Amino acid sequence: MENKANRIEIAETIYAQLIANENNAMVLWQANLTALKLDDQALPKLDVLTCVYNAEAFVAHAIESVLWQSYPNIHLVIVTDPCTDNTIAIIESYCAKYPNITLVQNQEHKGIIDCFNIGLNYCESDYIARMDLDDLIHPFRFEKQMHYLLSHPDIDVVSCFMRIFDEQFQTKDVTYREDMDMQKITTLFYSPLSHAGSIFKANVLQSLKYVQGYMYAEDYNLWYRILKQFRTHVYPEFLYLYRTHSNQVTNTKNTEIIRASLLLILSKNLNDLNIEWRKEQALLFVNTMMLHNQSIDQSNWMQVNALLQDLIKHNAQKQLFNQRKLKSFIYLNYWLPNFEQVYKHISFRDLLISIQSDCNIGSTSNNIKTILKYYTT
C-alpha cells in the first residue's frame, strides 16, 4: 500500500510541474521511471499513433512523456512529413535508444489525414492511443485509460479531460460530457471529445480510417462516425496537456478551410434529420453557433431561433437524439443566453414568437416576468 501511494505521489508531483517547470518535471520523471512503471508485461500492447511536422522545440519531451509512461507495453508510431527543422534528427536519436519506436518518413508532403492513415498500417495491437508530439501527458494516462478499457469490454473508446496551456503558462480546462446521449447531441455544434486524448480499440480506427475533405476538423468527422457505431467513455481526469504556441498558425485562410469543413459536417447532421437549409441559413448556423465568429443580435435572432427550432422539430420525428436532453441542451447553451441578450431590442411581436418557441422550456412565470421587464425597461 505504501509503494502504491508513493508512486501516485511521485506521478502527481511530476504532473503538477509539467506546465510551469517542464524541464525539472522531465528530470524528476526520468529519475523515477522504475518506481512508476507497472510490473506487468502481460498487459496488452498499446500502439501510440502520432504524426508530426516541424516541432523541434517540443518533440523530445512529447516522445519522453509517451515512452516513460507507467504502462509497460508501448509501441510508438511516428509519421513525419519532410521537415525543415531538426525534428526528424531528434526523433532518430530516440529511435537509436528505444527499439519500440517505428519512424515512418514520407518522402513528400502528405498532410495530416494521409499521415494518420499511413500510421494505422504500422499499428500492430488491439488498442491504439492518439498523441500529438508537441503536447504532454500525465505519467499514468495510459495506465488509467487502459485499465478502464480492459475492465469495460463493452466500451470501444475512452477519452479524457484536457488542460490547455500556452507559452505564458496560462491554462484553460476543457471537460467533456460523459453521457453518450449528450456526446451525440454536441456533434450538432462541436467536436464532442478529445481526439488526441483518446485510446481506441484498433478495429474502430482500422474500420473507419480518417477521411479527406475535413481539413482541421478530421477529428470532428471521426467522432460523428464513431458515435453512430461504437460506445465511448470519458475518463474524468485531466490526463492530456494540450500546448498552444506561436508555431500554430491561425489566419483567415485557415478559418475559411475550417468553415468549409464544418459546413460539410453540418450537412451530414442535417441530412440525418431530413432538414433542408439554404446556403445562407447553414452559414449563419456555422458562423454563430459553431465558429462563434458572428454575434447573435436583434438583426438575426429570429433566424437563429428558427434554425434551432428546426433541429428540435425534425428530431421529434426522426428520434436520432434524446429529445428531452436535446431541448435542454439547446435551451441552456444557445437559446436562453442569446434570448436574454436580445429580447429588449426586438419587437413585441418577435418577443411573443420567441417565448412560444419550441426551444423555450422555461417556466410560465419566467415568461411572464420577461414580458413585464420588456415593458418596464
C-alpha positions as CSV (number, residue, x, y, z in Angstrom):
1,M,0.0,0.0,0.0
2,E,2.9,2.4,0.8
3,N,4.6,1.7,-2.5
4,K,1.3,2.3,-4.3
5,A,0.7,5.6,-2.5
6,N,4.3,6.6,-3.1
7,R,4.2,6.1,-6.9
8,I,0.9,8.1,-7.0
9,E,2.5,10.9,-5.1
10,I,5.5,10.9,-7.5
11,A,3.3,10.9,-10.6
12,E,1.2,13.8,-9.3
13,T,4.3,15.8,-8.4
14,I,5.6,15.4,-11.9
15,Y,2.3,16.3,-13.5
16,A,1.9,19.4,-11.3
17,Q,5.2,20.7,-12.6
18,L,4.9,19.8,-16.3
19,I,3.4,23.1,-17.4
20,A,5.3,25.7,-15.3
21,N,8.5,23.8,-14.8
22,E,8.7,21.4,-17.7
23,N,12.4,20.7,-17.7
24,N,12.5,19.9,-14.0
25,A,9.4,17.7,-14.3
26,M,11.1,15.6,-17.0
27,V,14.2,15.2,-14.9
28,L,12.2,14.1,-12.0
29,W,10.2,11.7,-14.3
30,Q,13.4,10.1,-15.6
31,A,14.8,9.6,-12.1
32,N,11.6,7.7,-11.1
33,L,11.0,5.5,-14.2
34,T,11.4,2.3,-12.2
35,A,9.2,3.4,-9.3
36,L,6.4,4.4,-11.7
37,K,6.5,1.6,-14.1
38,L,3.9,-1.2,-13.7
39,D,5.5,-4.6,-13.3
40,D,3.1,-6.5,-15.6
41,Q,4.4,-7.4,-19.0
42,A,1.2,-9.5,-19.6
43,L,-0.7,-6.3,-20.2
44,P,-1.7,-5.9,-23.9
45,K,0.5,-3.9,-26.2
46,L,-0.7,-0.4,-26.9
47,D,0.2,1.4,-30.1
48,V,0.5,5.2,-29.9
49,L,-0.2,6.8,-33.2
50,T,1.5,10.2,-33.7
51,C,2.1,12.5,-36.7
52,V,4.5,15.4,-36.6
53,Y,5.8,18.3,-38.7
54,N,8.4,20.9,-37.7
55,A,8.1,20.5,-33.9
56,E,11.8,20.6,-32.8
57,A,11.1,22.7,-29.7
58,F,8.7,20.2,-28.2
59,V,9.1,16.8,-29.8
60,A,11.7,15.4,-27.3
61,H,9.6,15.9,-24.2
62,A,6.5,14.7,-26.0
63,I,8.2,11.5,-27.0
64,E,9.5,11.0,-23.5
65,S,6.1,11.5,-22.0
66,V,4.9,8.6,-24.1
67,L,7.9,6.3,-23.6
68,W,8.1,7.0,-19.9
69,Q,4.5,6.1,-19.2
70,S,3.8,3.8,-16.3
71,Y,2.1,1.5,-18.7
72,P,4.8,-1.1,-19.7
73,N,4.0,-2.3,-23.2
74,I,4.0,0.6,-25.6
75,H,4.8,0.8,-29.4
76,L,5.2,4.4,-30.6
77,V,4.4,5.0,-34.3
78,I,5.7,8.4,-35.6
79,V,4.8,9.5,-39.1
80,T,6.6,12.6,-40.4
81,D,6.2,14.8,-43.5
82,P,9.5,16.2,-44.7
83,C,10.6,18.7,-42.0
84,T,12.6,21.9,-42.5
85,D,14.0,21.9,-38.9
86,N,15.7,19.3,-36.6
87,T,12.5,17.4,-35.8
88,I,13.5,14.2,-37.6
89,A,17.1,14.2,-36.3
90,I,15.7,14.4,-32.7
91,I,13.3,11.6,-33.4
92,E,16.1,9.4,-34.9
93,S,18.2,10.0,-31.7
94,Y,15.3,8.4,-29.7
95,C,14.9,5.6,-32.3
96,A,18.6,4.7,-31.7
97,K,17.9,4.2,-27.9
98,Y,14.3,2.8,-27.9
99,P,13.5,-0.2,-30.1
100,N,9.8,0.3,-29.6
101,I,9.6,3.3,-31.9
102,T,8.7,3.0,-35.5
103,L,9.5,6.0,-37.6
104,V,7.8,6.4,-40.9
105,Q,9.2,9.3,-43.1
106,N,7.2,10.4,-46.0
107,Q,9.3,11.5,-49.0
108,E,6.8,14.2,-49.9
109,H,4.3,16.2,-48.0
110,K,1.1,14.1,-47.4
111,G,-0.8,16.2,-44.9
112,I,-2.2,15.1,-41.5
113,I,-5.1,12.8,-42.8
114,D,-2.9,10.7,-45.0
115,C,-0.3,10.6,-42.2
116,F,-2.8,9.2,-39.8
117,N,-3.9,6.5,-42.3
118,I,-0.3,5.6,-43.1
119,G,0.4,5.3,-39.4
120,L,-2.5,2.9,-38.9
121,N,-0.7,0.5,-41.2
122,Y,2.1,0.2,-38.7
123,C,-0.1,-0.3,-35.7
124,E,0.0,-3.9,-34.5
125,S,-2.1,-4.2,-31.4
126,D,-5.7,-4.3,-30.4
127,Y,-5.5,-0.8,-28.9
128,I,-4.4,2.5,-30.4
129,A,-3.8,5.7,-28.5
130,R,-3.5,9.1,-30.0
131,M,-1.0,11.7,-29.1
132,D,0.3,14.9,-30.7
133,L,4.1,15.4,-30.5
134,D,4.0,19.0,-29.3
135,D,1.9,18.1,-26.2
136,L,2.5,16.3,-22.9
137,I,0.5,13.7,-20.9
138,H,0.1,12.6,-17.3
139,P,2.5,9.8,-16.3
140,F,-0.4,7.5,-15.6
141,R,-2.5,8.4,-18.7
142,F,-2.3,5.1,-20.5
143,E,-2.4,3.1,-17.3
144,K,-5.7,4.6,-16.2
145,Q,-7.3,4.6,-19.6
146,M,-6.2,1.0,-20.4
147,H,-7.4,-0.2,-17.0
148,Y,-10.8,1.3,-17.8
149,L,-11.0,-0.3,-21.3
150,L,-9.9,-3.7,-20.1
151,S,-12.4,-3.6,-17.2
152,H,-15.3,-2.5,-19.5
153,P,-15.2,-4.7,-22.7
154,D,-18.4,-3.0,-23.9
155,I,-16.6,0.3,-24.3
156,D,-14.7,0.9,-27.6
157,V,-13.1,4.3,-27.0
158,V,-12.0,6.1,-23.8
159,S,-11.1,9.8,-23.9
160,C,-10.2,12.1,-21.0
161,F,-10.3,15.8,-19.9
162,M,-7.8,18.2,-21.4
163,R,-5.8,21.1,-20.0
164,I,-4.7,23.7,-22.5
165,F,-1.6,25.8,-21.7
166,D,0.3,28.5,-23.5
167,E,3.8,29.9,-23.6
168,Q,3.0,32.2,-20.6
169,F,1.7,29.1,-18.6
170,Q,-1.8,30.3,-18.7
171,T,-4.2,27.4,-18.5
172,K,-7.8,26.5,-19.5
173,D,-9.5,23.3,-18.5
174,V,-11.7,21.5,-21.1
175,T,-14.1,18.9,-19.9
176,Y,-16.3,16.6,-21.9
177,R,-19.7,15.1,-21.3
178,E,-19.7,11.5,-20.0
179,D,-23.3,10.9,-21.1
180,M,-23.2,9.3,-24.6
181,D,-26.6,10.9,-25.4
182,M,-25.0,14.3,-24.8
183,Q,-21.9,13.5,-26.8
184,K,-24.1,12.7,-29.8
185,I,-26.1,15.9,-29.3
186,T,-22.9,18.1,-29.1
187,T,-21.9,16.8,-32.5
188,L,-24.6,19.2,-33.9
189,F,-22.4,22.1,-32.6
190,Y,-18.8,21.0,-32.0
191,S,-16.5,18.0,-31.6
192,P,-17.6,16.1,-28.6
193,L,-14.4,14.5,-27.3
194,S,-10.6,14.9,-27.3
195,H,-9.2,13.1,-30.2
196,A,-5.5,13.2,-29.1
197,G,-6.5,12.3,-25.5
198,S,-8.3,9.1,-26.5
199,I,-7.5,5.3,-26.7
200,F,-9.4,3.4,-29.3
201,K,-10.0,-0.3,-29.8
202,A,-8.0,-0.8,-33.0
203,N,-11.0,-2.0,-35.0
204,V,-12.6,1.4,-34.5
205,L,-9.9,3.3,-36.4
206,Q,-8.9,0.5,-38.7
207,S,-12.5,0.2,-40.0
208,L,-13.4,3.9,-40.2
209,K,-10.0,5.4,-41.1
210,Y,-9.5,9.1,-41.5
211,V,-11.4,10.8,-44.3
212,Q,-10.1,13.5,-46.6
213,G,-12.2,16.7,-47.1
214,Y,-12.4,17.7,-43.4
215,M,-9.2,19.7,-43.0
216,Y,-8.7,21.0,-39.4
217,A,-11.8,19.1,-38.5
218,E,-10.9,15.5,-39.3
219,D,-11.3,14.5,-35.6
220,Y,-14.8,16.1,-35.6
221,N,-15.8,14.0,-38.6
222,L,-14.3,10.9,-37.0
223,W,-16.4,11.4,-33.8
224,Y,-19.5,11.9,-35.9
225,R,-18.9,8.5,-37.4
226,I,-17.8,6.7,-34.2
227,L,-20.8,7.7,-32.2
228,K,-23.1,6.1,-34.8
229,Q,-21.5,2.7,-34.3
230,F,-19.4,2.5,-31.1
231,R,-19.6,3.1,-27.4
232,T,-17.5,5.8,-25.8
233,H,-16.5,6.9,-22.3
234,V,-14.7,9.9,-20.8
235,Y,-12.1,9.2,-18.1
236,P,-12.9,12.2,-15.8
237,E,-9.4,13.4,-15.2
238,F,-7.1,15.9,-16.9
239,L,-4.7,13.4,-18.4
240,Y,-3.8,15.4,-21.5
241,L,-1.9,18.7,-21.7
242,Y,-2.5,20.5,-24.9
243,R,0.1,23.0,-25.8
244,T,-0.7,26.2,-27.8
245,H,2.3,28.0,-29.2
246,S,3.3,30.6,-31.9
247,N,4.1,27.8,-34.5
248,Q,0.4,27.1,-34.7
249,V,-0.8,29.3,-37.4
250,T,-4.3,30.8,-37.3
251,N,-5.2,33.0,-40.2
252,T,-8.0,34.0,-42.4
253,K,-7.3,31.2,-44.9
254,N,-7.4,28.6,-42.2
255,T,-10.7,29.9,-40.9
256,E,-12.2,29.6,-44.3
257,I,-10.9,26.0,-44.5
258,I,-12.4,25.2,-41.1
259,R,-15.7,26.8,-42.1
260,A,-15.9,24.6,-45.2
261,S,-15.2,21.5,-43.1
262,L,-17.8,22.5,-40.5
263,L,-20.4,23.1,-43.3
264,L,-19.8,19.5,-44.5
265,I,-20.3,18.1,-41.1
266,L,-23.4,20.2,-40.5
267,S,-24.8,18.9,-43.9
268,K,-24.4,15.4,-42.7
269,N,-26.3,16.1,-39.5
270,L,-29.0,18.0,-41.4
271,N,-29.3,15.1,-43.8
272,D,-29.7,12.7,-40.9
273,L,-32.5,14.8,-39.6
274,N,-34.1,15.3,-43.0
275,I,-33.6,19.1,-42.8
276,E,-33.0,21.2,-45.9
277,W,-31.5,24.7,-45.3
278,R,-30.5,27.3,-47.8
279,K,-26.8,28.0,-48.0
280,E,-27.2,31.3,-46.1
281,Q,-29.0,29.5,-43.3
282,A,-26.2,26.9,-43.0
283,L,-23.6,29.7,-43.0
284,L,-25.5,31.6,-40.2
285,F,-25.6,28.4,-38.1
286,V,-21.9,27.7,-38.6
287,N,-20.8,31.3,-38.0
288,T,-22.9,31.9,-34.9
289,M,-23.0,28.5,-33.2
290,M,-20.0,26.6,-34.4
291,L,-17.2,29.0,-35.3
292,H,-18.6,31.8,-33.0
293,N,-17.2,34.5,-35.3
294,Q,-20.5,36.2,-35.8
295,S,-22.6,37.6,-33.0
296,I,-26.2,36.9,-32.4
297,D,-28.2,40.1,-32.1
298,Q,-31.6,41.6,-32.9
299,S,-30.9,41.5,-36.6
300,N,-30.5,37.8,-36.9
301,W,-32.1,36.4,-33.7
302,M,-35.4,35.3,-35.3
303,Q,-33.4,33.4,-37.9
304,V,-31.3,31.7,-35.3
305,N,-34.4,30.9,-33.3
306,A,-36.0,29.3,-36.4
307,L,-32.8,27.2,-37.1
308,L,-32.7,25.9,-33.5
309,Q,-36.4,25.1,-33.7
310,D,-35.8,23.1,-36.9
311,L,-33.4,20.8,-35.0
312,I,-35.9,20.1,-32.3
313,K,-38.9,19.7,-34.6
314,H,-37.2,17.3,-37.0
315,N,-35.6,15.3,-34.2
316,A,-39.1,14.8,-32.8
317,Q,-39.9,12.9,-36.0
318,K,-36.5,11.1,-36.5
319,Q,-35.6,10.5,-32.9
320,L,-31.9,10.5,-33.6
321,F,-31.2,12.2,-30.3
322,N,-32.8,12.0,-26.9
323,Q,-35.4,14.7,-27.4
324,R,-35.6,15.8,-23.8
325,K,-31.8,16.2,-23.5
326,L,-31.6,17.9,-26.9
327,K,-34.2,20.6,-25.9
328,S,-32.5,21.1,-22.5
329,F,-29.0,21.4,-24.2
330,I,-30.2,23.9,-26.8
331,Y,-32.2,25.9,-24.3
332,L,-29.4,26.3,-21.7
333,N,-26.4,26.7,-24.0
334,Y,-27.8,28.5,-27.1
335,W,-31.4,29.7,-26.9
336,L,-31.6,31.2,-23.4
337,P,-28.2,33.1,-23.2
338,N,-28.9,34.7,-26.6
339,F,-32.5,35.5,-25.9
340,E,-31.6,37.3,-22.7
341,Q,-29.2,39.4,-24.7
342,V,-31.6,40.4,-27.4
343,Y,-35.2,40.4,-26.1
344,K,-35.2,44.0,-25.0
345,H,-34.2,45.1,-28.6
346,I,-36.7,43.1,-30.6
347,S,-40.3,43.9,-31.4
348,F,-43.1,42.8,-29.1
349,R,-44.4,40.5,-31.8
350,D,-41.0,38.8,-32.1
351,L,-40.8,38.6,-28.3
352,L,-44.1,36.7,-28.2
353,I,-43.0,34.4,-31.1
354,S,-39.7,33.8,-29.2
355,I,-41.4,32.9,-26.0
356,Q,-43.6,30.4,-27.8
357,S,-40.6,28.8,-29.5
358,D,-40.1,25.0,-29.2
359,C,-36.6,25.9,-27.8
360,N,-38.1,27.7,-24.8
361,I,-38.6,25.2,-21.9
362,G,-38.6,28.0,-19.3
363,S,-41.5,28.2,-16.8
364,T,-44.7,30.3,-17.5
365,S,-43.8,32.5,-14.5
366,N,-40.4,33.3,-16.1
367,N,-42.0,34.1,-19.4
368,I,-44.4,36.5,-17.7
369,K,-41.5,38.2,-15.9
370,T,-39.7,38.6,-19.2
371,I,-42.8,40.3,-20.7
372,L,-43.1,42.6,-17.7
373,K,-39.4,43.5,-18.0
374,Y,-39.8,44.2,-21.7
375,Y,-42.4,46.9,-20.8
376,T,-40.6,48.4,-17.8
377,T,-37.2,48.9,-19.3
